[in-house]
């Protein structure tokens, strides 16, 4: 490749492949996040995809933690516990 536009195109294809490889390695519970990442325009870099997935995974983890805390509190309250 000697043409600058060919090199740029090759780099874009390589970056896109890296995003797909990264997303393929994520847990199944992040299926919706994968779909969201693939809808981003322009197509994200692997760094942007990583940031997006990490942020969504953290958000889901926090929501689940809050649900467990709320559920535990409800169970304790219904049992008369402290």
Residue, then its C-alpha position, 0 to 999 in steps of 0.5 A: x500500500x502506497x496510497x494514503x487513502x488505502x492505508x487509512x482504509x486498511x487502518x479503519x478495517x483493522x480498528x473495526x475488526x478489533x472492536x468486533x473481537x473485543x465485543x465477542x469476548x464480553x460476557x453474554x449479560x452484555x448482549x444489549x451493550x454490544x448492540x448499542x456499541x455497534x450502533x454508534x456513529x461513526x463506528x467507535x474505536x476499540x478504546x471508545x467501545x471499551x469505555x462504553x462497555x465498562x461504563x454500562x457494566x458498572x451501571x448494571x453492577x451498581x443497579x444490581x447491588x442496589x436491588x440486592x440492598x433493597x431486597x435485603x432490607x425488605x426481607x429484614x423488615x418483613x422478618x422484624x430484623x435489624 
